[in-house]
Every structure is written in C-alpha cells, then in structure tokens.
Amino acid sequence: MPETVRRGASGPAVREAQYLLARRQYLQAAAIDGSFGPATDAAVRRFQHDHGLDADGIVGPRTWEALLAGFAFPPPTLDDGATGPVVRRLQEVLGDGRSEFAPGAPPLTVDGVYGPRTRSLVMAFQRWAGVPADGVVGLRTWAVSLHAAGQQLASAVGV
C-alpha cells in the first residue's frame, strides 16, 4: 500500500493517487504532477464522498484500497526498446486513432517493439492530449481520455 498523502505532499505516491483519480475521472491526465494541491484535494474529497468514505482529503489505507480496486497497478512505463504484448496493443490503439490526433500520419507497424515510429505517434498523441510530449508512456499518458465516453488509453490497451 502506498504511503498516506494529503494536501501539501509531493512525490511518487501523490502522482500515483492522481493517476488513479484520473482513471476514475475525478482529475484530468494533465493534472498528474506529483503535487497535492487544491485540485487534487477536491478530487480526493469527491471520490471519498462518492465511495462512502470520510471525505477528509487524506489518501490513507481505506482510500488507497478504494482507488486501487479493479486496476492493475502500476501500469508499465513504455519507452524506446520496450517490447511485448502491451506495446503491441498500444500500437494497435494508437494506429486506430491516429486520424484524430495525427492526421496524415502513415500507418504504424504493429510489431510489439517500441521504436522511433511508435515514439513519434506517442508524442503526437501526447500533444493532442495536452500532456508533456516526451514520448514516454507513463502515468499521465495512460490516464488520457480517448474520447467523450471517457475511456482512457490504459483501459483501451488493457493495463
């Protein structure tokens, strides 16, 4: 279980809480910054209220348990050289949606290898989503909503 965090905290545990809040649509992916400020506090309190927890804004054991329920966590971080079925599925999802965030981009080869073309398409996706376009598929990128229905990249890929 991650450490207890509250307003004023910063670091990896805050980033993880923000990611899980974004996956549950209480925060936007761009708000995942590792700093527990007013927006994170409000999101935690709404989540706690909606899940029958004390709405104190503190992410302790009971709130962590509720946030983590039903998610494989943490999702993998993907970057140059990553390989495997998660990369393959990422390539499929990005390839299917490229007309929305990278119009005119050539088709992506789905080979399960995170190479330059995958990185380029990830960066186009990140720019479209308003998250840092670093080419690394980390918590912010996994939490990006793909469309109005709210499905995030992580859900579409299955992580």
N, C-alpha and C positions, 0 to 999 in steps of 0.2 A: 504494500500500500504506500503510495507517495506520502510525503510529509504534509502536515497541516499547513495551509496557506490562508492568508487573509489580506485585506487592503493594506497596501504599503510593501507587501512582499514582492520579490522578483526572483527570476531564475527558472530552471527547468520544470519544477513542479507547477509553477504558475502557468508556464507555456502548455504543459500537459492538461491542466484544468481548462484552460482557454480552448484548446483543441477539442476536448470532449464537449464543452459548451457549444462550440461551433457545430460539431457533428449533430447536436440535438437542436440546432437552430436558435440558440439563445445569444450567440455572437456571430459576427461576420468573420470570415477567414482572415481578412486584413487586420483584425483586432488582436490576433495572436502575436503578442510582442514580448511576453515574459514579464510584464509589469502589471501588478494587481492594482489597477486604478478604479475610478468611478464606474466605467462601463462594465468592467469585469465584476465588480461588486454588485451592480444592479442585475447582471445576468445570473450570478450565483443566487441571489435572493429570489429572483423569479423562478429559477429552476427548483430551488428548495421549496418554495411555496407550492409549485405545481406538483411536487412529488411528496407532499405531506411531511416535509422535514421542517425543523425550526429554521425560519428564514433569517438567520443571523449573519449571513455573508461570509461565514467561515467554512472553508473546504476542509473538513475533518473526515474521520473514518466513515461516518454514515453517508455524507455527501459524496465522498470518493466512491463508495460502494454503488450508489445510485448512478453516478456518472459513468462508471466503468461497465455497468450491467449491459450485456449484449454486444460489447465491442471487443474485437481482438485488439489488444493494446500492448505496446505502441505499434503503429504501422511501421513498416520498414522505411528507411531513408534510401532513396534511389538516386544514383549519380553515375557518372561515367564509369563504365566497366561492370556495372551490376548486370546480373543475368538471372534468368529463370522465369517461372510462370507468372509472377507478379509483374515483371517487366513486360512480358508478352501481353498480358491483359491490359496494362497501361497503354501499350502501343495500339491495341485494338480500340480502346475507348477514345484516345486522342485522335486516332485516324478517323473514327466515325464522326467526331465532332469538329474536325478541322475546318469545315466550311464556315463555322460560326466564329472561330477565334483566329484562324489563319487562312482566310480566303485565298485561293490560288496556290496554296502550298501543295507540292506534289504528294502523292500517296506515300505513306510510311510503310516500310517493310516490317512485317510482324515476325521478328525472329527471336525475341526474348533477350536481346542484347542491347543494353543502354549505351548507344553510341552517339555520334555527332548529330544525326538526323533526329533521333529521339530527343536529345537535349534541345535542339532548335525548336521543335514542336512544343516541348515543355515550356520553354521560355516564352513562346508566343501565347500559350495558354495562361501563363502567369501574368503577362502584361494585360491580357484581356480581363483577367480576374482582379487586377489591382493589387496583387501581392508582389513582393520583390522578385524580379525576373533573374534569378541566379542559376536556373537550370537544374536545381536540386529539388527532388520531390520529397519535401519534409512535411511537418505538421500543417503549416499554412496552406501548402498546395493540396494536400489530401483533403482539407476541410472546405475547399472551394465548391460552391454550389454550381452544378452544371446547367441548371435551367430553373424556371419559375417553380417547378414542383419541389425544389429543394434537395434533390439527390446530390450528394457530394461525390467528388472524384473517388474517395476511399470506398464508398458504397458501390459505385459502378465497377470498380476494379475488384472489390471483394476483400478488402483488408480492413 
